[in-house]
Amino acid sequence: MFLAVGVSVRALVESIAASGYEAKGVDFFGDIDANWQGRTIGVAGDCGLKPSIGHVFTTAGGISCDGLVYASGVENSPKELQSWEAKGLLYGNGPSVLREVREIGKLQASLEHIQMKMPESHPLAQWKQLDHQKRWLLKPVNRGGGHGITEIPAEGAEAENLLRTIPRDGSYIIQEYWDGIPASATFIADGREAVLLGTSRQLVGSQKAGSPFSYEGNIVPLALPSFKKQASLEEELSIMSGHLTREFGLKGLNTVDFMLNAKGIRILELNPRWSASVELIERHLGYRLFTSHLAACRGKLELPPARPSPCSGYWGKKIIYAKAAFTTRAEDEQAYRALYSLGVRDIPRPGTLIAKGQPLCTVLAEGCSSSNCYKNLRQQEEKIRQYYLTELSQ
């Protein structure tokens, strides 16, 4: 049995089970559909604990398994992986790798060897020496999903007032704002070589007021603007994937976030773990990636023979954030299965208090183009909002 851990593990548990393995999970939510392919414990609902990666691992420690695989959130708590690595049960990058790739200076220096760049980054203490004609972001170092990123005001006094409230302990950096298309590239690595699996356009900041950088989903593959050729981008990303693999000893599935505009690519960060876009890449490729992930973690690159996607075109997912607080009501199993068949995922348990601005669920859609896929995602969003509006009125 393989154990999946992270903030939300539904998609990872599904991939494990669909690949022919027994699966269990521990995450923050323990959503209804996360339990259909294997028991998934939600640390809040099942254990009465505050949702945190520490509590996820405390709970996971009492579960016997053949291996542990992690999703989002764990990369910011590498110490939690030490005992699993020591026991030979970790299938993913180890704590030392996580620490290295999360050091922006090391990642930046590595990318410069292949003439690739990150946005200009500085510690808070250097603010007064920077060019204030540029746009700058205040960015937390150990948070994911774009949460906590704030644009520093152009007006000097406002900027000083903001920065005065931020601790000078290395938990935040100042990073140059880089305009363009937010995107990601996912690759699989065996510690020596890497294979680019797919790209995505990231959806950010359309729902949460005051959070223009918050992650909301992906569309796979990345539809390129006229100024960038597909072959050129794939070549750049393949070179980068191989270089980072050798530089940091990356294994398994990894994803790089980047911005793309007419000036080129700027790398934002490396997420050395199973990412949210993987379930869409699996659909686009037409096969599951968990068995390949296991093999890569053991030092072998093994991918199934290429075959057409079961549905050519574009695949998308979008997180739906609640516009008002409410508590979910109980439905029968048939109703939940019907939602799932319509493309709703991460279905909250009955009696769950959803606060305003918190994730409600995820919707999936497909389309013949990237814009068509996004249109279908928005239609899915409106349907699910109407569905839950009936709960608000009861």
N, C-alpha and C positions, 0 to 999 in steps of 0.2 A: 504494500500500500504506500502511495506517495501522498505526502502532506503538503498542501499549499497554504502559505501564510502571506499576509499583507493587509493593506487597508480594505481592499475588496478583491476576492479571489474567484468569483463566479466563473469568469471566462477561462481562467487557468484550470479550474476543476473540470469544466466541460471538456477542455482539450485533453487533459489526462485521461478522463473516462472514455472519450471517443477514440483514444489511441489504444484502448484495450487494457488499461491499468485500473486497479481499484484506487479511488481518490477520497480524501477527506480534506477539510479546510478549516482554518481559523482566521477570521477577519473581524472588522469592526461591527458588521451588520448582520451576518447570517441570513441573508435574504432568502425568500421562499424558493426561487429557482436555483439558488446556489446549493440547495439541499436535494435537488432532483437527481444529480449524478453522483452524489456522495454526501455524507453528513458534513455540514459546515456550521461550526460553532461561531456565534456572534458574541464577542466579549461583553457587549452591553446587554443585549436581550437575554442571553443564556447564563451569563456569569455575574451580571449586575456590576460590572466593572466599567470604569471610565475608558472610552475608546482610546487606546494608545498602542504603539508597537511593542512597548514593554509588556503590557498585559496580554497581547497576542502571543508573545513568546513564552510567557509564564504558563498560559493555557496549553500551548503546543508542547511544552516540556513534559506534560503528563500523558502524551499520546505516543504509542509505539508505532514506528513506521519504517519503511525500507529506504526512504529518502525524503529530504525536504527541499521544496522549490519555493522561491519567493517572488512576489509581485511588488507593486508600488508601495512606497513608504519605508521599506526595510533598508534601502540604500543609505538612509540618513541615520541608521542605528547599527553600524557594522559590528559593534561588540556583541550584539545578540546572536550573531552567527558563529562565534568562536567555538562554542562547545559542539555545535553540529558539525563544523568542519573537523574538529579534533576526533570526532567519532566516525568520520568518513561517510556521513549521511547528507552532506550538503551538495546539491546539484545546482550550481550557479557560481558566480564569482565570489571569492572569499573576502573576509573583512579587510585584509591588507590591500587588495585590489580596489575595494570600494573607497578606502581612505585616500588612495593615490589619485583616482580619477575625479574625486570631489574637490581636490586642490586645484583651483583655477589656474594658478601659476604653472603647475606641472603640465596640465592639459594644454595650456596655451603654448608653452615651450615646445611640447611634442608636436603640435600642429604646425608650428613655424618651420619644422624640418621638411615639411611637404608643401610649403608655401600656402598654407591655409591659415585663416585668422579667426579669432574670437573678437567680439566687441571689446573696445578698450575698457579695462577694469582697474579700480583703485580702492585702497582702504579708505575709510571715512576720514581719516586724519589728513588726507591730501586734497580735500574738497576745495580749499581756498586757492590751490595752485592750478586747478583745472580750468579749461576754456569754458566759460559760462555761456558762450554763444551756442554751444552744442546742447542737445537735449540729453539729460542723464536720468538713470533709474536708480532707485534705492532697492536693492535686491537681497533678500535673506539667503544665506548660504545653504542651509539645511532644511529647506521646505520644497515641496514638489507642487506640480500642477499650476504653476504661476501664482500661487497664493502668496500674499504679502508683498508683492512687487508694487512699488509706487513711483510715479514720475516726480522727480524733484522740481518744485516750482521754479519758474524762470526768474521770478522776483527775488532779489537777494535776501531780504529780511525774512520772507516766507520760507525760503530754503534753509536759512540758518535756524529758524524756529523748529522746523521739522527735524533737522539733523541733530539738534540739541537733545531731542527726546530718545535718540537711538543709542543703545549701549555700544561702547567702543571695545568690544570683546572679540571681534573677528566674526561675529554672527551675521553681519551685513557687509555688503560691498557697494560701491558706486560703479555702475556699468553704463557705458554709452548706449543711448537709444539707437536701435538700428531698424529702420523702417523696411517693410517688405512683406513677403508671404511667409507666415509661420509654417514650418514643415518638419518632417522627421524621416529618418532612414533607419530601417531595421536590418541587422545582419546577424549571421550565426558564425561562431568562431570556435576554434579548437585550441587556442593558446598560441598558434603559429600562423594559421591562415584563416581567411574569412570569406564568406559568400554573402553578397548583398541580396536580401530577400524581397524588399519592397520599400516603397516610399508612401508618405501620406501628407495630406494637407491638414494642419491642425486648426480646429475651430476654437476660438478664444473670445471671451469677454462680451458676448452679445446679451446676456441675461442679467448678470449681477451688477447692479449700480455701484460705481466706485471700484470695480474690479475688472478693468479692461484687459488684464493679462491672464485671467483665470481660464484654465483648461476646460473645454466643454465637449471635446470629441475629435473625431478624425474622419477624413474621406480618403479612401485608398482606391487607386494610386493617386499620386500627386499630379494634377493636370498642370502642365507647364505653360507659362506665358510665352508670347512670341519671341522674346529676347533670349530664351534658353532652349537648347536642343536636348532631347531626351538622352541621346548617346553620350553627349558631353557631360551631363549631370551624373549619369550612372557611372561613367569612368572616374569622375572626381570622387564620388562617394565610395566606389570600390577601392580606390587607392587609399582613401582615408580609413576605411574599415580594416584593411589589411595592416596598415601602419599602426593604428591604435591597438590592434590585437597583439602585434609583436611587442609594442612598447610597454603595454600593461599586462600582457598575459591573459587577455580576455577569453572567457569560455562561455558557451551556450548562446542564448539570445541576448542581444544588446541593441539599444536604440540611441541614435544621436538626434538631438533637436537642433534645428538651424533656421536662419532667416535667409530668404532668397530675394534679391532684387537685381536690377540691371547692372549693378556694380559687382555682383558676385554673391558668394555664400559667406555667411558669418555663423560659426558654430556657437551655439548657446550652452549646451551641456551634453554630457554623455551619461545615459541611464543604463548601467550595466546589469540589466535584469529584464524579466518578462514584462513587456509594456502593454498599455491599453490597446494600442493599434494592432497587436498581434492577431486578435480574433478576426479582424478585417483582412489582414494579409493572408491568413489561412483560407478565408473564403475566396479571395482573389486567386490564390495559387491552386486551390482545389484540393488541398490536403492539410491534415493536422501536423503541427510542428513539434509536439512534445517528445516523440521518440527521437527525433533529430536533435532536440535540445539535450536529452540524456546522453546520446552518443558523443556530442560535441564536448560536453562536460567531462567525458571519459577520454577525450583527446582524439576523437574521430569525427570527420565531417561526412555525414551520411544523410543525403536528401533523397526522397522518393523520386522516381523518374518523372520528368516534367509532363504534365498533362493539362488539357484545357480546363479553365475554371468552370465549375458547374453553371455559372452565370457570368458571362463576360460583361464588362462595363465597370461600374464604380460601386463601392460598398461604403456605407457610412454609419457612424454611431454618434449620438448626441445625448449628453447628460441633461436631464430636465431638473432645473432648480425650482423649489417651491416659491411661489409669490406671496404666500400667506401661511401662517402656522396652522396645522391641523393634525388630528390623530387618525390614522388609517383604520377603516372598519374591517370586520371579518367578511371574507367571501368564501364560497365553496371552492373545492379543488378545480372544478370545471371552469369556473370564472378565471382563476389564475392561469390555467392552461390555455384558455382562449386569449388572454392578454399576451402570453408568450408566443402563441402562433401568429399574432399580429405584429411581432417584432419588438415587444416590450421586454426589457431585461432588468435585472437587479430590482425585482419586485419586493417592496417592503412588507414586512410581516404585519398582520393585524395588530392594532394597538400601538403601533409605532408613532411616537410624536415627531413629526417633521417640522423643524423650525423654519421660519422664513429665511430664504437664501440657502438652505441646505439641499443636497441632492435628494430628489424624489425617486427617480428611476432613470433608466437609459432606454433610448429607442434606437432601433436599427432600420436601415432602409437601403435600397439600391437604386441605381439609375443608369441611363444610357450615357450620361455625361456627368462631370463633377457638379455643375450647376443644377442639373436635373436631380441628382442625388440629394443635394442640399435642400432643394425645394421639397422633396419627398420627406426628408427629415423634419422640416418645419411643419408639414402637414401631420406627421406622426405626433409631433410635439403638441399641436393644437388638439388633436384627438384625445391624447392622454390628459391634457389639462381639463378638457371638458368632462372626462371620466371622473377625475378626482374633484371637480367642482361640485358634483353631486354629494360628495362626502362633506364638503364645507357647508352645504346647505341643510344637512340633516342633523 
